[in-house]
Amino acid sequence: MKKISITLLGVVCLFAASAFAQDFRSEINVQGTANFTASTNDLFSSRPATTSGGFLAGYRYHLLPWFAIEGDYSWTRNTQNFLDPLNLGGLQTNVHAITGEAVLTASGRHRVRPYGLIGAGAVMFRPTNSTANALLGFANNLGLGDSQTKPAMVYGGGVDIGLTRFMALRAEYRGLLFNAPGLQIPGLNLVGLGTPGFTHMSQPSVGLVWRF
């Protein structure tokens, strides 16, 4: 019985290794995103960021048929509306996010492959040198609207739908939780507007995945 058990275990391991070898381990994804940032509130005002579009690109590597690690970069441009009560507009920023996630996913042998992910990273706010920013004294090259980087937690999930053996359509939702940027705008600290608090960015996206 002991020999039979060892033999059966060896056969199961062989089939599992063979099945995994037939799966693609690497994936590259490119997606278009929509970005919706929740408002932060203080004593004087509610400060939202404008809704914006952008893109996300990443690489996923499968350590097991059902478990992978992933790294992503995303970009969008929006306006941080710090001064709405005075009707002066806001600060336009390029928003870069670099994240790493652990991914639980269905096997690559399925045409429809749902997955979930959780991880962490950084969200970087870089004020642009737009005319509006310069007029408001926020231009980055003047040193007044300083760049900031915020640590972030990311979570989400999605589904891959196989189009061919090597390509899939991906629909995904991500949520990013981070401390909203204050950007050290002159005068905000004096009126209690320098520490916005935590905010949440919802990031639905759709795109393509190449497997190899």
Sequence and secondary structure as in RCSB ss.txt:
>XXXX:A:sequence
MKKISITLLGVVCLFAASAFAQDFRSEINVQGTANFTASTNDLFSSRPATTSGGFLAGYRYHLLPWFAIEGDYSW
TRNTQNFLDPLNLGGLQTNVHAITGEAVLTASGRHRVRPYGLIGAGAVMFRPTNSTANALLGFANNLGLGDSQTK
PAMVYGGGVDIGLTRFMALRAEYRGLLFNAPGLQIPGLNLVGLGTPGFTHMSQPSVGLVWRF
>XXXX:A:secstr
 HHHHHHHHHHHHHHHHHHHHHS  EEEEEEEEEEEE  EE SS EE B  EEEEEEEEEEEEETTEEEEEEEEE
EEEEE S GGGT   EEEEEEEEEEEEEEE  TTSSEEEEEEEEEEEEEEEE   HHHHHTT  GGGTSS  EEE
EEEEEEEEEEEESSSSEEEEEEEEEEEEE   TT TTTGGGT S   EEEEEEEEEEEEEE 
